[in-house]
Amino acid sequence: MAPSSTSSTDGGSTPARPPGPDRSTSLPGEESGPGIHPVDELLPPVKLISTGLQHVAAMYAGVVAPPLIVGAGVGLSPAELALLISASLFTAGLATLLQTLGVWKIGARLPFVNGVSFAGVAPMIAIAKEHGPKAALPVIFGAVIVAGLLCFLAAPYFCKLIRFFPPVVQGTVITLIGVSLLPVAVNWARGGSPGAPGYGSMRAIGLAAITLAAVVLCNRLLRGFWQQLSLLVGLAFGTLVAVPLGLTDFGAVRDAKVFALPSPFHFGAPVFDAAAIVSLCIVMVVSMTESTADMLALGKIVDREADEPTLAAGLRADGLATALSPVFNGFAASAFAQNIGLVALTKIRSRFVVAAGGGILVLLGLFPVLGSVVSLVPQPVLGGAGIVLFGTVAASGIRTLAEAGMESGSHTILVSVSLGVGIIPIAVPNFYDSFPEAVRTLMHSGISAGCVMAVLLNLLFHHVGTTRRTGSGQGSGTTVPTATPS
C-alpha cells in the first residue's frame, strides 16, 4: 500500500497518513480497514522459525563483536567474556521483541532488529583506559543507563525530524547504509580481523566467493519458500565447505555451558561518571540518527510509512532497551541495518519473523551452547553472504533516489555531496582522528556523517527562503510556500 501525500515531498514535508477510520489515533504498526498488511502477517511455525533464524545468522557477528572488543579491552577472563557475550545476545533478543511486538507506545512494530550498538565501542574503550580494567564496566553501565533514558525521553521530539527526511534524503541515507556496511562484509570475507590465522588468504576469500555464489544460485534456481531461505542455505553450504578446509572451530561448542541465567549487575553496581555519561549520550544521539534513518528505510521496503508516531515508538524502544540492558550486563541497543537488507532480499515483511529471531537470541543468551553452534559459521562465509545483504540495502537506496527524481540540480548536489562526505570515513577511517572527540563520534560513522550533511543541504535548498519548487520531488513544477525555517 503506497502512502498518499497531500503535498510535495522534495522539501521535507511529511507525506499524509493513509486514510482509514481513526487512523490518526491508532498505535504505530496497526492497520486500518479490511485485510492484513504483510508486516502484521503471522506465518506458519516452520517458516516463522527458519526465516527468523536467517535474521539471527545475519546479525550474530555484529552482536558478539562489541562485547568481544570491550571485554578484551577491560581484561576479562574467558569465562567472564563468555558471560558478556551471552548477556549481549539475551538483551538484543529482548530489545528486538520489544521493537517488533511493542508495548503501549513503545516499539515500531516493524520487522526491525535491535542489537548491540558498535558506535559506543571506541568511547567504552576510552573509559576503560581512564578508569582501569576493574572499575571500567560499572562506569560504562552507568553511562549507558543515562544515555538510554535520554533517548526514551527525547524520542517524541527527535522523531519530528522526519519532515527533514524527504525521499531524496531517505534515498541518500539508505544508499550510505549499504555502502558503509560493504567494507564490513569485505573484512569478514578476508577472515574477520588482521590478527586472525589465514587473514586475507586465498582460502578465506575463496570460501567467501563460494558462499556468495551459493546464495546467488539459490536465489536464481529455487522457488517459493526455499528461495526466501537462500541466505540460510548459502550460509549452511559455506560452513560445510569450511569444515574440510579447517576454517571451522568446534572448540567453542565443546567449552560452552548448556544453560546460564543472566546475573543482574554481575560486574558491580553502576557508577555514574559525568565525563563517561556525556560521551555515551553523544553516541546515543548518533545511534538515534541512524535508527531514524533505518526505520525510514525499512518503511520504504515493507511499504508501511514510518511516520512520526512510528519513529517515536521505535526510538522509545531503543531507549528503554538501552537503559535496561546494563541490568543484565548488556550494552546500548540500536538498529541493525544488515537485517534491513535481508528483509529486502527475502521480501518477507512480517514483523513476527523478526520477533521469532528475537526469541532465538534470548534462547542463545540463556543456552550458551546454542550460541556456540551459530558461531560455527566462519567469518569468510558471513562475508560472502554479507555482500549480497549489504548490496541489497544500497540498491534499495538507489531505487528510492530514482523515485524521488534526480532532474533537479539541488537534488544532484545534495546526493553527491552527502554521499561524498559519508564515504570519507569509509575510505579513510582515520580521517577525523585529529578532530575533537565530539566531532569524531559523529563523523566516524559514514551513515551519521552523510545523514547530517543530507539534512543540512535539504534545509539549505528547500527550507531557507520564501518559496521552493516541488517538481523534482513529485514530478510537478508547482511552487508552494516554504516551511518556516527551523
C-alpha positions as CSV (number, residue, x, y, z in Angstrom):
1,M,0.0,0.0,0.0
2,A,1.7,3.2,-1.2
3,P,1.3,6.1,1.2
4,S,-0.6,9.0,-0.2
5,S,0.7,12.6,0.0
6,T,-1.1,15.9,0.2
7,S,1.9,18.0,-0.5
8,S,5.3,17.9,-2.2
9,T,8.0,15.8,-0.5
10,D,11.1,17.3,-2.1
11,G,11.4,20.0,0.5
12,G,10.8,17.9,3.6
13,S,7.0,18.0,4.1
14,T,5.7,14.8,5.7
15,P,3.5,12.5,3.5
16,A,0.0,12.2,4.7
17,R,-1.0,9.0,6.5
18,P,-3.2,6.6,4.6
19,P,-6.9,7.2,5.0
20,G,-8.9,5.0,7.3
21,P,-11.2,5.0,10.3
22,D,-9.5,6.5,13.4
23,R,-6.1,6.2,11.6
24,S,-4.8,9.3,13.4
25,T,-5.3,7.6,16.8
26,S,-4.1,4.1,16.0
27,L,-0.9,2.8,17.5
28,P,2.2,2.5,15.4
29,G,2.1,-0.7,13.3
30,E,-1.7,-1.0,13.4
31,E,-3.5,-1.3,10.1
32,S,-7.0,0.1,9.4
33,G,-9.5,-1.3,7.1
34,P,-10.1,-4.9,5.9
35,G,-7.2,-7.4,5.3
36,I,-3.9,-7.8,7.0
37,H,-0.8,-5.9,5.9
38,P,2.2,-8.2,5.2
39,V,4.0,-6.6,8.2
40,D,1.3,-8.0,10.5
41,E,1.1,-11.4,8.9
42,L,1.7,-14.4,11.2
43,L,3.5,-17.1,9.2
44,P,3.3,-20.9,9.8
45,P,5.6,-22.1,12.6
46,V,8.2,-23.8,10.4
47,K,8.5,-20.8,8.1
48,L,8.5,-18.4,11.1
49,I,11.4,-20.1,12.9
50,S,13.5,-20.8,9.8
51,T,13.3,-17.2,8.5
52,G,13.8,-15.9,12.0
53,L,17.0,-17.9,12.2
54,Q,18.2,-16.2,9.0
55,H,17.9,-12.9,10.8
56,V,20.0,-14.3,13.7
57,A,22.6,-15.6,11.3
58,A,22.8,-12.2,9.6
59,M,23.3,-10.3,12.8
60,Y,25.1,-12.7,15.1
61,A,28.6,-11.5,14.3
62,G,27.6,-7.9,14.8
63,V,26.1,-8.7,18.3
64,V,29.1,-10.6,19.6
65,A,31.8,-8.3,18.2
66,P,31.3,-5.3,20.6
67,P,31.4,-7.3,23.8
68,L,34.4,-9.2,22.5
69,I,36.3,-6.0,21.9
70,V,35.2,-4.2,25.1
71,G,35.7,-7.4,27.1
72,A,39.2,-7.7,25.8
73,G,39.8,-4.0,26.5
74,V,38.9,-4.3,30.2
75,G,40.9,-7.6,30.6
76,L,38.0,-10.1,31.2
77,S,38.8,-13.7,31.7
78,P,37.5,-16.2,29.0
79,A,34.6,-17.2,31.4
80,E,33.7,-13.6,32.0
81,L,33.9,-12.8,28.3
82,A,31.6,-15.7,27.5
83,L,29.1,-14.2,30.1
84,L,29.3,-10.8,28.5
85,I,28.6,-12.3,25.0
86,S,25.6,-14.3,26.4
87,A,24.3,-11.1,28.0
88,S,24.6,-9.2,24.7
89,L,22.6,-11.9,22.9
90,F,20.0,-12.0,25.6
91,T,19.5,-8.2,25.7
92,A,19.5,-8.0,21.9
93,G,16.7,-10.5,21.9
94,L,14.7,-8.7,24.4
95,A,15.2,-5.4,22.6
96,T,14.1,-7.0,19.3
97,L,11.0,-8.4,20.9
98,L,10.1,-5.0,22.3
99,Q,10.7,-3.3,19.0
100,T,8.7,-5.8,16.9
101,L,5.8,-6.7,19.2
102,G,5.5,-3.4,21.0
103,V,4.1,-2.4,24.4
104,W,1.8,0.7,24.6
105,K,3.6,3.4,22.6
106,I,7.0,1.6,22.7
107,G,8.2,-0.3,19.7
108,A,8.0,0.5,16.0
109,R,6.0,-2.7,15.3
110,L,8.1,-3.2,12.1
111,P,10.5,-6.1,11.2
112,F,13.2,-4.0,12.9
113,V,16.1,-5.7,14.6
114,N,17.9,-4.3,17.6
115,G,21.4,-5.3,18.8
116,V,24.5,-4.0,20.5
117,S,25.5,-0.7,19.0
118,F,29.0,-0.6,17.6
119,A,29.1,3.2,17.8
120,G,29.8,3.0,21.5
121,V,32.8,0.7,21.3
122,A,35.5,3.4,21.0
123,P,34.2,5.6,23.8
124,M,33.8,2.5,26.1
125,I,37.4,1.5,25.4
126,A,38.5,5.1,26.2
127,I,36.5,4.8,29.5
128,A,38.3,1.5,30.3
129,K,41.7,3.2,29.7
130,E,40.8,6.1,32.0
131,H,39.2,4.1,34.9
132,G,41.3,0.9,34.7
133,P,40.0,-2.5,33.8
134,K,38.4,-3.5,37.1
135,A,36.3,-0.3,37.5
136,A,35.5,0.3,33.8
137,L,32.4,-1.8,33.4
138,P,30.3,-0.3,36.2
139,V,31.2,3.2,34.8
140,I,30.2,2.1,31.3
141,F,27.0,0.6,32.5
142,G,26.1,3.7,34.5
143,A,26.7,5.9,31.4
144,V,24.6,3.5,29.2
145,I,21.7,3.7,31.6
146,V,21.6,7.5,31.5
147,A,22.1,7.5,27.7
148,G,19.1,5.1,27.3
149,L,16.9,7.3,29.5
150,L,17.9,10.4,27.4
151,C,16.8,8.5,24.2
152,F,13.5,7.5,25.8
153,L,12.6,11.0,26.9
154,A,13.8,12.7,23.7
155,A,12.0,10.3,21.3
156,P,8.8,12.3,20.8
157,Y,10.8,15.4,20.0
158,F,13.6,13.7,17.9
159,C,11.1,12.0,15.7
160,K,9.8,15.3,14.4
161,L,12.9,15.4,12.3
162,I,11.0,13.3,9.8
163,R,10.0,16.5,8.0
164,F,13.7,16.9,7.1
165,F,13.9,13.4,5.6
166,P,12.1,13.7,2.2
167,P,12.6,10.9,-0.3
168,V,15.9,12.4,-1.7
169,V,17.4,12.4,1.8
170,Q,16.0,9.0,2.6
171,G,17.4,7.5,-0.6
172,T,20.8,9.1,0.1
173,V,20.9,7.7,3.7
174,I,19.7,4.2,2.7
175,T,22.4,4.1,0.0
176,L,25.0,5.1,2.5
177,I,23.8,2.4,4.9
178,G,24.5,-0.3,2.3
179,V,27.8,1.3,1.1
180,S,29.1,1.7,4.7
181,L,28.4,-1.9,5.5
182,L,30.1,-3.4,2.5
183,P,33.6,-2.9,3.9
184,V,32.5,-4.9,6.9
185,A,31.5,-7.8,4.6
186,V,34.8,-7.5,2.7
187,N,36.7,-7.7,6.0
188,W,34.7,-10.7,7.0
189,A,35.5,-12.3,3.6
190,R,39.2,-11.9,4.4
191,G,38.9,-13.6,7.7
192,G,37.4,-11.2,10.2
193,S,40.4,-9.4,11.7
194,P,44.0,-8.8,10.6
195,G,45.3,-10.9,13.6
196,A,43.2,-14.0,12.6
197,P,45.0,-17.0,11.2
198,G,44.9,-17.0,7.4
199,Y,43.5,-13.5,7.2
200,G,43.4,-12.4,3.6
201,S,44.4,-15.8,2.3
202,M,43.1,-17.2,-1.0
203,R,41.4,-20.0,1.1
204,A,39.4,-17.4,3.1
205,I,38.5,-15.3,0.1
206,G,37.7,-18.4,-2.0
207,L,35.3,-19.6,0.8
208,A,33.6,-16.2,0.7
209,A,33.2,-16.4,-3.1
210,I,31.7,-19.9,-2.8
211,T,29.2,-18.7,-0.3
212,L,28.3,-15.7,-2.4
213,A,27.8,-18.0,-5.5
214,A,25.7,-20.3,-3.4
215,V,23.4,-17.5,-2.2
216,V,23.0,-16.1,-5.8
217,L,22.4,-19.6,-7.3
218,C,19.8,-20.5,-4.6
219,N,18.1,-17.2,-5.3
220,R,18.1,-17.9,-9.0
221,L,17.2,-21.6,-9.1
222,L,15.0,-22.1,-6.1
223,R,11.4,-21.1,-5.9
224,G,8.9,-20.1,-3.2
225,F,9.8,-20.7,0.4
226,W,13.2,-22.2,-0.4
227,Q,14.1,-19.1,-2.4
228,Q,13.4,-17.0,0.6
229,L,15.8,-19.2,2.6
230,S,18.6,-18.7,0.0
231,L,20.8,-16.8,2.5
232,L,20.4,-19.6,5.2
233,V,21.1,-22.3,2.6
234,G,24.2,-20.4,1.4
235,L,25.5,-20.0,5.0
236,A,24.9,-23.7,5.7
237,F,26.6,-24.7,2.4
238,G,29.6,-22.4,3.0
239,T,30.0,-23.7,6.6
240,L,30.0,-27.3,5.3
241,V,32.7,-26.4,2.7
242,A,34.7,-24.7,5.5
243,V,34.9,-27.9,7.6
244,P,37.4,-29.9,5.5
245,L,39.4,-26.6,4.9
246,G,40.0,-26.3,8.6
247,L,38.2,-22.9,8.9
248,T,35.5,-24.1,11.4
249,D,36.4,-24.0,15.1
250,F,34.4,-26.5,17.2
251,G,36.2,-25.5,20.4
252,A,33.5,-23.0,21.3
253,V,30.9,-25.8,21.2
254,R,32.9,-28.1,23.5
255,D,33.6,-25.5,26.1
256,A,30.2,-23.8,26.2
257,K,27.8,-24.2,29.1
258,V,24.4,-25.7,28.4
259,F,22.4,-23.2,30.5
260,A,23.2,-20.0,32.3
261,L,20.8,-17.5,33.8
262,P,21.8,-13.8,33.4
263,S,23.1,-12.4,36.8
264,P,21.9,-8.8,37.3
265,F,24.9,-6.4,37.7
266,H,27.3,-9.3,37.7
267,F,30.3,-6.8,37.3
268,G,29.1,-4.5,40.1
269,A,26.5,-1.7,40.6
270,P,26.5,1.1,38.0
271,V,28.7,4.1,38.7
272,F,27.6,7.4,37.3
273,D,30.6,9.4,36.0
274,A,29.9,12.7,34.3
275,A,32.5,12.5,31.5
276,A,31.5,9.0,30.6
277,I,27.8,9.9,30.6
278,V,28.4,12.9,28.2
279,S,30.5,10.6,25.9
280,L,27.8,7.9,25.7
281,C,25.0,10.4,25.4
282,I,26.7,11.8,22.3
283,V,26.9,8.2,21.0
284,M,23.2,7.7,21.8
285,V,22.3,10.8,19.7
286,V,24.3,9.3,16.8
287,S,22.5,6.0,17.3
288,M,19.1,7.8,17.3
289,T,20.0,9.4,14.0
290,E,20.9,6.0,12.5
291,S,17.8,4.3,13.9
292,T,15.6,7.0,12.4
293,A,17.3,6.6,9.0
294,D,17.0,2.8,9.3
295,M,13.3,2.9,10.2
296,L,12.6,5.2,7.3
297,A,14.5,2.8,5.0
298,L,12.6,-0.2,6.4
299,G,9.3,1.6,6.0
300,K,10.0,2.1,2.3
301,I,11.0,-1.6,1.9
302,V,7.9,-3.0,3.6
303,D,5.5,-0.5,2.2
304,R,4.4,0.9,5.5
305,E,5.3,4.6,6.1
306,A,7.5,5.2,9.2
307,D,5.6,8.3,10.3
308,E,6.2,10.4,13.5
309,P,4.3,8.1,15.9
310,T,6.2,5.0,14.5
311,L,9.6,6.7,14.8
312,A,8.8,7.9,18.3
313,A,7.7,4.4,19.4
314,G,10.8,2.9,17.8
315,L,13.2,5.4,19.5
316,R,11.4,4.8,22.8
317,A,12.1,1.0,22.4
318,D,15.8,1.8,21.6
319,G,16.0,4.0,24.8
320,L,14.2,1.6,27.1
321,A,16.1,-1.4,25.9
322,T,19.4,0.6,26.3
323,A,18.5,1.7,29.8
324,L,17.6,-1.9,30.9
325,S,20.5,-3.7,29.1
326,P,23.1,-2.9,31.8
327,V,20.9,-4.6,34.4
328,F,21.7,-7.9,32.6
329,N,25.3,-6.8,31.8
330,G,24.5,-5.6,28.2
331,F,25.3,-2.5,26.3
332,A,23.4,0.1,24.2
333,A,20.8,-1.3,21.9
334,S,20.4,0.1,18.4
335,A,19.2,-0.7,14.9
336,F,21.0,-3.4,12.8
337,A,21.0,-2.2,9.2
338,Q,22.1,-5.6,7.8
339,N,18.8,-7.1,8.6
340,I,17.0,-4.4,6.5
341,G,18.9,-5.9,3.6
342,L,17.6,-9.4,4.5
343,V,14.0,-8.1,4.5
344,A,14.6,-6.6,1.0
345,L,16.3,-9.8,-0.2
346,T,13.7,-12.3,1.0
347,K,10.7,-10.0,0.6
348,I,9.3,-11.4,3.9
349,R,7.9,-8.4,5.6
350,S,6.3,-10.0,8.7
351,R,7.4,-8.4,12.0
352,F,6.7,-11.7,13.7
353,V,9.6,-13.3,11.7
354,V,12.0,-10.8,13.3
355,A,10.2,-11.4,16.7
356,A,11.0,-15.1,16.2
357,G,14.6,-14.1,15.6
358,G,14.5,-12.1,18.9
359,G,13.2,-15.1,20.7
360,I,16.0,-17.2,19.3
361,L,18.5,-14.6,20.5
362,V,17.0,-14.8,24.0
363,L,17.5,-18.6,23.9
364,L,21.1,-18.2,22.7
365,G,21.7,-16.0,25.7
366,L,20.2,-18.4,28.1
367,F,21.7,-21.5,26.4
368,P,25.3,-20.6,25.5
369,V,25.8,-24.0,23.8
370,L,23.2,-22.9,21.2
371,G,25.0,-19.7,20.6
372,S,28.3,-21.6,20.1
373,V,26.6,-23.6,17.3
374,V,25.7,-20.4,15.5
375,S,29.2,-19.2,16.0
376,L,30.5,-22.1,13.9
377,V,29.7,-20.1,10.8
378,P,33.2,-18.8,9.7
379,Q,33.8,-15.1,9.1
380,P,34.5,-15.6,5.3
381,V,31.2,-17.4,4.9
382,L,29.5,-14.4,6.6
383,G,31.4,-12.1,4.3
384,G,30.2,-13.8,1.1
385,A,26.6,-13.6,2.3
386,G,27.1,-10.0,3.6
387,I,28.0,-8.7,0.1
388,V,24.5,-9.7,-1.1
389,L,22.8,-8.4,2.1
390,F,24.5,-5.0,2.2
391,G,24.5,-4.5,-1.5
392,T,20.7,-5.1,-1.4
393,V,20.4,-2.2,1.1
394,A,22.4,0.1,-1.2
395,A,20.2,-1.0,-4.2
396,S,17.1,-0.1,-2.2
397,G,18.5,3.4,-1.6
398,I,19.2,3.8,-5.3
399,R,15.6,2.8,-6.1
400,T,14.3,5.4,-3.6
401,L,16.5,8.1,-5.3
402,A,15.1,7.1,-8.6
403,E,11.6,7.5,-7.3
404,A,12.5,10.9,-5.7
405,G,13.7,12.1,-9.1
406,M,17.1,13.5,-9.9
407,E,16.1,16.1,-12.5
408,S,16.6,18.9,-10.0
409,G,20.0,20.4,-9.7
410,S,19.6,20.8,-6.0
411,H,18.9,17.1,-5.7
412,T,22.0,16.2,-7.6
413,I,24.2,18.5,-5.3
414,L,22.5,17.1,-2.2
415,V,23.1,13.5,-3.2
416,S,26.6,13.9,-4.5
417,V,27.9,15.9,-1.5
418,S,26.2,13.8,1.1
419,L,27.5,10.6,-0.5
420,G,31.0,12.1,-0.7
421,V,31.0,13.1,3.0
422,G,29.6,9.8,4.0
423,I,32.2,7.8,2.1
424,I,35.1,9.8,3.7
425,P,35.2,7.7,7.0
426,I,34.6,4.5,5.0
427,A,37.5,5.2,2.6
428,V,39.8,6.8,5.2
429,P,38.8,5.6,8.7
430,N,41.4,7.8,10.5
431,F,40.4,11.0,8.6
432,Y,38.9,12.6,11.7
433,D,41.4,11.4,14.2
434,S,42.8,14.9,14.8
435,F,39.3,16.4,15.3
436,P,37.7,17.0,18.8
437,E,36.1,13.9,20.3
438,A,32.5,15.0,19.8
439,V,33.2,15.6,16.1
440,R,34.9,12.2,15.8
441,T,32.0,10.4,17.4
442,L,29.5,12.0,15.0
443,M,31.6,11.8,11.8
444,H,33.3,8.5,12.3
445,S,30.2,6.8,11.1
446,G,29.6,7.2,7.3
447,I,25.9,6.8,7.9
448,S,25.6,9.6,10.5
449,A,28.0,11.9,8.6
450,G,26.2,11.6,5.4
451,C,22.8,11.8,7.1
452,V,23.7,15.1,8.8
453,M,25.0,16.5,5.6
454,A,21.9,15.5,3.6
455,V,19.6,17.0,6.2
456,L,21.6,20.3,6.3
457,L,21.6,20.5,2.5
458,N,17.9,19.8,2.4
459,L,17.4,22.7,4.8
460,L,19.6,25.0,2.7
461,F,17.8,24.1,-0.6
462,H,14.3,23.6,0.5
463,H,13.6,25.4,3.8
464,V,15.7,28.5,3.6
465,G,13.9,31.2,1.6
466,T,10.4,32.2,0.7
467,T,9.4,29.7,-2.0
468,R,10.5,26.3,-3.2
469,R,9.8,24.1,-6.2
470,T,8.2,20.7,-5.9
471,G,8.9,19.4,-9.4
472,S,11.8,17.1,-8.5
473,G,10.1,15.5,-5.6
474,Q,6.7,14.6,-7.1
475,G,7.2,15.3,-10.7
476,S,5.3,18.6,-10.7
477,G,6.6,22.0,-11.3
478,T,4.3,23.9,-8.9
479,T,5.7,26.4,-6.4
480,V,4.4,26.2,-2.9
481,P,5.1,28.3,0.2
482,T,8.1,27.2,2.1
483,A,8.0,25.9,5.7
484,T,9.2,28.3,8.4
485,P,12.9,27.8,8.7
486,S,13.8,25.8,11.8
